[in-house]
Amino acid sequence: MSAPLVVSIPHRLGREEAARRLKSGLGRAAASIPVMQVEEERWEGDRMNFRIRALGQVAAGQIDVGEDQVRVEVMLPWLLQRFAELAQATIRKRGQLLLTRGDGK
């Protein structure tokens, strides 16, 4: 099995506000990526476990909300690993927008 794709996104919001923004805007941010759909989103405290489908492949991961950073970890199936660099840049960009503007667009 390959190593997970990990993206850390720094913020200055504090844990509670960062989690609030992610909870309220994550679905809209994901919906703006046409080849991806969120199949599961389950919050347990400051951690969200998720499962997404992209290009017919399923990937699972988690988001951990910290006081000054959000850490996204995704296990990509082999087909999606070819797009790991693009996925990492997209996750970072969408996450930064969500944490700074609050709408993820």
Phi and psi in radians as a Rosetta constraint file:
Dihedral C 1 N 2 CA 2 C 2 CIRCULARHARMONIC -1.442 0.35
Dihedral N 2 CA 2 C 2 N 3 CIRCULARHARMONIC 2.930 0.35
Dihedral C 2 N 3 CA 3 C 3 CIRCULARHARMONIC -1.275 0.35
Dihedral N 3 CA 3 C 3 N 4 CIRCULARHARMONIC 2.622 0.35
Dihedral C 3 N 4 CA 4 C 4 CIRCULARHARMONIC -1.248 0.35
Dihedral N 4 CA 4 C 4 N 5 CIRCULARHARMONIC 2.727 0.35
Dihedral C 4 N 5 CA 5 C 5 CIRCULARHARMONIC -1.448 0.35
Dihedral N 5 CA 5 C 5 N 6 CIRCULARHARMONIC 2.171 0.35
Dihedral C 5 N 6 CA 6 C 6 CIRCULARHARMONIC -2.143 0.35
Dihedral N 6 CA 6 C 6 N 7 CIRCULARHARMONIC 2.287 0.35
Dihedral C 6 N 7 CA 7 C 7 CIRCULARHARMONIC -2.268 0.35
Dihedral N 7 CA 7 C 7 N 8 CIRCULARHARMONIC 2.222 0.35
Dihedral C 7 N 8 CA 8 C 8 CIRCULARHARMONIC -1.894 0.35
Dihedral N 8 CA 8 C 8 N 9 CIRCULARHARMONIC 2.280 0.35
Dihedral C 8 N 9 CA 9 C 9 CIRCULARHARMONIC -2.111 0.35
Dihedral N 9 CA 9 C 9 N 10 CIRCULARHARMONIC 1.921 0.35
Dihedral C 9 N 10 CA 10 C 10 CIRCULARHARMONIC -1.258 0.35
Dihedral N 10 CA 10 C 10 N 11 CIRCULARHARMONIC 2.652 0.35
Dihedral C 10 N 11 CA 11 C 11 CIRCULARHARMONIC -2.673 0.35
Dihedral N 11 CA 11 C 11 N 12 CIRCULARHARMONIC 2.950 0.35
Dihedral C 11 N 12 CA 12 C 12 CIRCULARHARMONIC -2.158 0.35
Dihedral N 12 CA 12 C 12 N 13 CIRCULARHARMONIC 0.469 0.35
Dihedral C 12 N 13 CA 13 C 13 CIRCULARHARMONIC -1.610 0.35
Dihedral N 13 CA 13 C 13 N 14 CIRCULARHARMONIC -0.339 0.35
Dihedral C 13 N 14 CA 14 C 14 CIRCULARHARMONIC 1.497 0.35
Dihedral N 14 CA 14 C 14 N 15 CIRCULARHARMONIC 2.760 0.35
Dihedral C 14 N 15 CA 15 C 15 CIRCULARHARMONIC -1.070 0.35
Dihedral N 15 CA 15 C 15 N 16 CIRCULARHARMONIC -0.808 0.35
Dihedral C 15 N 16 CA 16 C 16 CIRCULARHARMONIC -1.118 0.35
Dihedral N 16 CA 16 C 16 N 17 CIRCULARHARMONIC -0.832 0.35
Dihedral C 16 N 17 CA 17 C 17 CIRCULARHARMONIC -1.192 0.35
Dihedral N 17 CA 17 C 17 N 18 CIRCULARHARMONIC -0.686 0.35
Dihedral C 17 N 18 CA 18 C 18 CIRCULARHARMONIC -1.074 0.35
Dihedral N 18 CA 18 C 18 N 19 CIRCULARHARMONIC -0.783 0.35
Dihedral C 18 N 19 CA 19 C 19 CIRCULARHARMONIC -1.101 0.35
Dihedral N 19 CA 19 C 19 N 20 CIRCULARHARMONIC -0.727 0.35
Dihedral C 19 N 20 CA 20 C 20 CIRCULARHARMONIC -1.051 0.35
Dihedral N 20 CA 20 C 20 N 21 CIRCULARHARMONIC -0.794 0.35
Dihedral C 20 N 21 CA 21 C 21 CIRCULARHARMONIC -1.136 0.35
Dihedral N 21 CA 21 C 21 N 22 CIRCULARHARMONIC -0.708 0.35
Dihedral C 21 N 22 CA 22 C 22 CIRCULARHARMONIC -1.138 0.35
Dihedral N 22 CA 22 C 22 N 23 CIRCULARHARMONIC -0.775 0.35
Dihedral C 22 N 23 CA 23 C 23 CIRCULARHARMONIC -1.094 0.35
Dihedral N 23 CA 23 C 23 N 24 CIRCULARHARMONIC -0.667 0.35
Dihedral C 23 N 24 CA 24 C 24 CIRCULARHARMONIC -1.458 0.35
Dihedral N 24 CA 24 C 24 N 25 CIRCULARHARMONIC -0.419 0.35
Dihedral C 24 N 25 CA 25 C 25 CIRCULARHARMONIC -2.043 0.35
Dihedral N 25 CA 25 C 25 N 26 CIRCULARHARMONIC -0.092 0.35
Dihedral C 25 N 26 CA 26 C 26 CIRCULARHARMONIC -1.106 0.35
Dihedral N 26 CA 26 C 26 N 27 CIRCULARHARMONIC -0.734 0.35
Dihedral C 26 N 27 CA 27 C 27 CIRCULARHARMONIC -1.077 0.35
Dihedral N 27 CA 27 C 27 N 28 CIRCULARHARMONIC -0.748 0.35
Dihedral C 27 N 28 CA 28 C 28 CIRCULARHARMONIC -1.144 0.35
Dihedral N 28 CA 28 C 28 N 29 CIRCULARHARMONIC -0.702 0.35
Dihedral C 28 N 29 CA 29 C 29 CIRCULARHARMONIC -1.123 0.35
Dihedral N 29 CA 29 C 29 N 30 CIRCULARHARMONIC -0.760 0.35
Dihedral C 29 N 30 CA 30 C 30 CIRCULARHARMONIC -1.157 0.35
Dihedral N 30 CA 30 C 30 N 31 CIRCULARHARMONIC -0.637 0.35
Dihedral C 30 N 31 CA 31 C 31 CIRCULARHARMONIC -1.121 0.35
Dihedral N 31 CA 31 C 31 N 32 CIRCULARHARMONIC -0.381 0.35
Dihedral C 31 N 32 CA 32 C 32 CIRCULARHARMONIC -1.399 0.35
Dihedral N 32 CA 32 C 32 N 33 CIRCULARHARMONIC -0.046 0.35
Dihedral C 32 N 33 CA 33 C 33 CIRCULARHARMONIC -1.865 0.35
Dihedral N 33 CA 33 C 33 N 34 CIRCULARHARMONIC 1.760 0.35
Dihedral C 33 N 34 CA 34 C 34 CIRCULARHARMONIC -1.068 0.35
Dihedral N 34 CA 34 C 34 N 35 CIRCULARHARMONIC -0.494 0.35
Dihedral C 34 N 35 CA 35 C 35 CIRCULARHARMONIC -1.554 0.35
Dihedral N 35 CA 35 C 35 N 36 CIRCULARHARMONIC 0.110 0.35
Dihedral C 35 N 36 CA 36 C 36 CIRCULARHARMONIC -2.239 0.35
Dihedral N 36 CA 36 C 36 N 37 CIRCULARHARMONIC 2.474 0.35
Dihedral C 36 N 37 CA 37 C 37 CIRCULARHARMONIC -2.375 0.35
Dihedral N 37 CA 37 C 37 N 38 CIRCULARHARMONIC 2.494 0.35
Dihedral C 37 N 38 CA 38 C 38 CIRCULARHARMONIC -1.499 0.35
Dihedral N 38 CA 38 C 38 N 39 CIRCULARHARMONIC 2.103 0.35
Dihedral C 38 N 39 CA 39 C 39 CIRCULARHARMONIC -1.629 0.35
Dihedral N 39 CA 39 C 39 N 40 CIRCULARHARMONIC -0.518 0.35
Dihedral C 39 N 40 CA 40 C 40 CIRCULARHARMONIC -2.587 0.35
Dihedral N 40 CA 40 C 40 N 41 CIRCULARHARMONIC 2.437 0.35
Dihedral C 40 N 41 CA 41 C 41 CIRCULARHARMONIC -2.516 0.35
Dihedral N 41 CA 41 C 41 N 42 CIRCULARHARMONIC 1.903 0.35
Dihedral C 41 N 42 CA 42 C 42 CIRCULARHARMONIC -2.275 0.35
Dihedral N 42 CA 42 C 42 N 43 CIRCULARHARMONIC 2.035 0.35
Dihedral C 42 N 43 CA 43 C 43 CIRCULARHARMONIC -1.593 0.35
Dihedral N 43 CA 43 C 43 N 44 CIRCULARHARMONIC 2.363 0.35
Dihedral C 43 N 44 CA 44 C 44 CIRCULARHARMONIC -2.324 0.35
Dihedral N 44 CA 44 C 44 N 45 CIRCULARHARMONIC 1.655 0.35
Dihedral C 44 N 45 CA 45 C 45 CIRCULARHARMONIC 1.180 0.35
Dihedral N 45 CA 45 C 45 N 46 CIRCULARHARMONIC -2.162 0.35
Dihedral C 45 N 46 CA 46 C 46 CIRCULARHARMONIC -1.694 0.35
Dihedral N 46 CA 46 C 46 N 47 CIRCULARHARMONIC 0.291 0.35
Dihedral C 46 N 47 CA 47 C 47 CIRCULARHARMONIC -2.137 0.35
Dihedral N 47 CA 47 C 47 N 48 CIRCULARHARMONIC 2.322 0.35
Dihedral C 47 N 48 CA 48 C 48 CIRCULARHARMONIC -1.965 0.35
Dihedral N 48 CA 48 C 48 N 49 CIRCULARHARMONIC 2.206 0.35
Dihedral C 48 N 49 CA 49 C 49 CIRCULARHARMONIC -1.685 0.35
Dihedral N 49 CA 49 C 49 N 50 CIRCULARHARMONIC 2.419 0.35
Dihedral C 49 N 50 CA 50 C 50 CIRCULARHARMONIC -2.502 0.35
Dihedral N 50 CA 50 C 50 N 51 CIRCULARHARMONIC 2.841 0.35
Dihedral C 50 N 51 CA 51 C 51 CIRCULARHARMONIC -2.419 0.35
Dihedral N 51 CA 51 C 51 N 52 CIRCULARHARMONIC 2.276 0.35
Dihedral C 51 N 52 CA 52 C 52 CIRCULARHARMONIC -2.170 0.35
Dihedral N 52 CA 52 C 52 N 53 CIRCULARHARMONIC 2.789 0.35
Dihedral C 52 N 53 CA 53 C 53 CIRCULARHARMONIC -2.162 0.35
Dihedral N 53 CA 53 C 53 N 54 CIRCULARHARMONIC 2.255 0.35
Dihedral C 53 N 54 CA 54 C 54 CIRCULARHARMONIC -2.482 0.35
Dihedral N 54 CA 54 C 54 N 55 CIRCULARHARMONIC 2.286 0.35
Dihedral C 54 N 55 CA 55 C 55 CIRCULARHARMONIC 0.929 0.35
Dihedral N 55 CA 55 C 55 N 56 CIRCULARHARMONIC 0.654 0.35
Dihedral C 55 N 56 CA 56 C 56 CIRCULARHARMONIC 1.344 0.35
Dihedral N 56 CA 56 C 56 N 57 CIRCULARHARMONIC 0.062 0.35
Dihedral C 56 N 57 CA 57 C 57 CIRCULARHARMONIC -1.929 0.35
Dihedral N 57 CA 57 C 57 N 58 CIRCULARHARMONIC 2.593 0.35
Dihedral C 57 N 58 CA 58 C 58 CIRCULARHARMONIC -1.859 0.35
Dihedral N 58 CA 58 C 58 N 59 CIRCULARHARMONIC 2.337 0.35
Dihedral C 58 N 59 CA 59 C 59 CIRCULARHARMONIC -2.210 0.35
Dihedral N 59 CA 59 C 59 N 60 CIRCULARHARMONIC 2.539 0.35
Dihedral C 59 N 60 CA 60 C 60 CIRCULARHARMONIC -2.227 0.35
Dihedral N 60 CA 60 C 60 N 61 CIRCULARHARMONIC 2.693 0.35
Dihedral C 60 N 61 CA 61 C 61 CIRCULARHARMONIC -2.996 0.35
Dihedral N 61 CA 61 C 61 N 62 CIRCULARHARMONIC -2.875 0.35
Dihedral C 61 N 62 CA 62 C 62 CIRCULARHARMONIC -2.586 0.35
Dihedral N 62 CA 62 C 62 N 63 CIRCULARHARMONIC 2.695 0.35
Dihedral C 62 N 63 CA 63 C 63 CIRCULARHARMONIC -2.127 0.35
Dihedral N 63 CA 63 C 63 N 64 CIRCULARHARMONIC 2.176 0.35
Dihedral C 63 N 64 CA 64 C 64 CIRCULARHARMONIC -1.918 0.35
Dihedral N 64 CA 64 C 64 N 65 CIRCULARHARMONIC 2.141 0.35
Dihedral C 64 N 65 CA 65 C 65 CIRCULARHARMONIC -1.671 0.35
Dihedral N 65 CA 65 C 65 N 66 CIRCULARHARMONIC 2.079 0.35
Dihedral C 65 N 66 CA 66 C 66 CIRCULARHARMONIC -1.900 0.35
Dihedral N 66 CA 66 C 66 N 67 CIRCULARHARMONIC 3.054 0.35
Dihedral C 66 N 67 CA 67 C 67 CIRCULARHARMONIC -1.068 0.35
Dihedral N 67 CA 67 C 67 N 68 CIRCULARHARMONIC -0.611 0.35
Dihedral C 67 N 68 CA 68 C 68 CIRCULARHARMONIC -2.324 0.35
Dihedral N 68 CA 68 C 68 N 69 CIRCULARHARMONIC 0.163 0.35
Dihedral C 68 N 69 CA 69 C 69 CIRCULARHARMONIC -2.767 0.35
Dihedral N 69 CA 69 C 69 N 70 CIRCULARHARMONIC 2.717 0.35
Dihedral C 69 N 70 CA 70 C 70 CIRCULARHARMONIC -1.978 0.35
Dihedral N 70 CA 70 C 70 N 71 CIRCULARHARMONIC 2.302 0.35
Dihedral C 70 N 71 CA 71 C 71 CIRCULARHARMONIC -2.005 0.35
Dihedral N 71 CA 71 C 71 N 72 CIRCULARHARMONIC 2.120 0.35
Dihedral C 71 N 72 CA 72 C 72 CIRCULARHARMONIC -1.902 0.35
Dihedral N 72 CA 72 C 72 N 73 CIRCULARHARMONIC 2.229 0.35
Dihedral C 72 N 73 CA 73 C 73 CIRCULARHARMONIC -2.230 0.35
Dihedral N 73 CA 73 C 73 N 74 CIRCULARHARMONIC 2.195 0.35
Dihedral C 73 N 74 CA 74 C 74 CIRCULARHARMONIC -2.297 0.35
Dihedral N 74 CA 74 C 74 N 75 CIRCULARHARMONIC 2.296 0.35
Dihedral C 74 N 75 CA 75 C 75 CIRCULARHARMONIC -1.639 0.35
Dihedral N 75 CA 75 C 75 N 76 CIRCULARHARMONIC 1.973 0.35
Dihedral C 75 N 76 CA 76 C 76 CIRCULARHARMONIC -1.657 0.35
Dihedral N 76 CA 76 C 76 N 77 CIRCULARHARMONIC 2.383 0.35
Dihedral C 76 N 77 CA 77 C 77 CIRCULARHARMONIC -1.160 0.35
Dihedral N 77 CA 77 C 77 N 78 CIRCULARHARMONIC 2.802 0.35
Dihedral C 77 N 78 CA 78 C 78 CIRCULARHARMONIC -0.936 0.35
Dihedral N 78 CA 78 C 78 N 79 CIRCULARHARMONIC -0.668 0.35
Dihedral C 78 N 79 CA 79 C 79 CIRCULARHARMONIC -1.124 0.35
Dihedral N 79 CA 79 C 79 N 80 CIRCULARHARMONIC -0.701 0.35
Dihedral C 79 N 80 CA 80 C 80 CIRCULARHARMONIC -1.379 0.35
Dihedral N 80 CA 80 C 80 N 81 CIRCULARHARMONIC -0.268 0.35
Dihedral C 80 N 81 CA 81 C 81 CIRCULARHARMONIC -1.073 0.35
Dihedral N 81 CA 81 C 81 N 82 CIRCULARHARMONIC -0.468 0.35
Dihedral C 81 N 82 CA 82 C 82 CIRCULARHARMONIC -1.141 0.35
Dihedral N 82 CA 82 C 82 N 83 CIRCULARHARMONIC -0.382 0.35
Dihedral C 82 N 83 CA 83 C 83 CIRCULARHARMONIC -1.832 0.35
Dihedral N 83 CA 83 C 83 N 84 CIRCULARHARMONIC 0.255 0.35
Dihedral C 83 N 84 CA 84 C 84 CIRCULARHARMONIC -1.017 0.35
Dihedral N 84 CA 84 C 84 N 85 CIRCULARHARMONIC -0.749 0.35
Dihedral C 84 N 85 CA 85 C 85 CIRCULARHARMONIC -1.125 0.35
Dihedral N 85 CA 85 C 85 N 86 CIRCULARHARMONIC -0.763 0.35
Dihedral C 85 N 86 CA 86 C 86 CIRCULARHARMONIC -1.135 0.35
Dihedral N 86 CA 86 C 86 N 87 CIRCULARHARMONIC -0.743 0.35
Dihedral C 86 N 87 CA 87 C 87 CIRCULARHARMONIC -1.073 0.35
Dihedral N 87 CA 87 C 87 N 88 CIRCULARHARMONIC -0.739 0.35
Dihedral C 87 N 88 CA 88 C 88 CIRCULARHARMONIC -1.080 0.35
Dihedral N 88 CA 88 C 88 N 89 CIRCULARHARMONIC -0.786 0.35
Dihedral C 88 N 89 CA 89 C 89 CIRCULARHARMONIC -1.136 0.35
Dihedral N 89 CA 89 C 89 N 90 CIRCULARHARMONIC -0.703 0.35
Dihedral C 89 N 90 CA 90 C 90 CIRCULARHARMONIC -1.160 0.35
Dihedral N 90 CA 90 C 90 N 91 CIRCULARHARMONIC -0.773 0.35
Dihedral C 90 N 91 CA 91 C 91 CIRCULARHARMONIC -1.058 0.35
Dihedral N 91 CA 91 C 91 N 92 CIRCULARHARMONIC -0.801 0.35
Dihedral C 91 N 92 CA 92 C 92 CIRCULARHARMONIC -1.079 0.35
Dihedral N 92 CA 92 C 92 N 93 CIRCULARHARMONIC -0.806 0.35
Dihedral C 92 N 93 CA 93 C 93 CIRCULARHARMONIC -1.124 0.35
Dihedral N 93 CA 93 C 93 N 94 CIRCULARHARMONIC -0.862 0.35
Dihedral C 93 N 94 CA 94 C 94 CIRCULARHARMONIC -1.110 0.35
Dihedral N 94 CA 94 C 94 N 95 CIRCULARHARMONIC -0.696 0.35
Dihedral C 94 N 95 CA 95 C 95 CIRCULARHARMONIC -1.114 0.35
Dihedral N 95 CA 95 C 95 N 96 CIRCULARHARMONIC -0.762 0.35
Dihedral C 95 N 96 CA 96 C 96 CIRCULARHARMONIC -1.120 0.35
Dihedral N 96 CA 96 C 96 N 97 CIRCULARHARMONIC -0.717 0.35
Dihedral C 96 N 97 CA 97 C 97 CIRCULARHARMONIC -1.100 0.35
Dihedral N 97 CA 97 C 97 N 98 CIRCULARHARMONIC -0.766 0.35
Dihedral C 97 N 98 CA 98 C 98 CIRCULARHARMONIC -1.109 0.35
Dihedral N 98 CA 98 C 98 N 99 CIRCULARHARMONIC -0.695 0.35
Dihedral C 98 N 99 CA 99 C 99 CIRCULARHARMONIC -1.408 0.35
Dihedral N 99 CA 99 C 99 N 100 CIRCULARHARMONIC -0.332 0.35
Dihedral C 99 N 100 CA 100 C 100 CIRCULARHARMONIC -1.734 0.35
Dihedral N 100 CA 100 C 100 N 101 CIRCULARHARMONIC -0.753 0.35
Dihedral C 100 N 101 CA 101 C 101 CIRCULARHARMONIC -1.707 0.35
Dihedral N 101 CA 101 C 101 N 102 CIRCULARHARMONIC -0.528 0.35
Dihedral C 101 N 102 CA 102 C 102 CIRCULARHARMONIC 1.634 0.35
Dihedral N 102 CA 102 C 102 N 103 CIRCULARHARMONIC -0.121 0.35
Dihedral C 102 N 103 CA 103 C 103 CIRCULARHARMONIC -1.994 0.35
Dihedral N 103 CA 103 C 103 N 104 CIRCULARHARMONIC -0.222 0.35
Dihedral C 103 N 104 CA 104 C 104 CIRCULARHARMONIC 1.282 0.35
Dihedral N 104 CA 104 C 104 N 105 CIRCULARHARMONIC 0.061 0.35
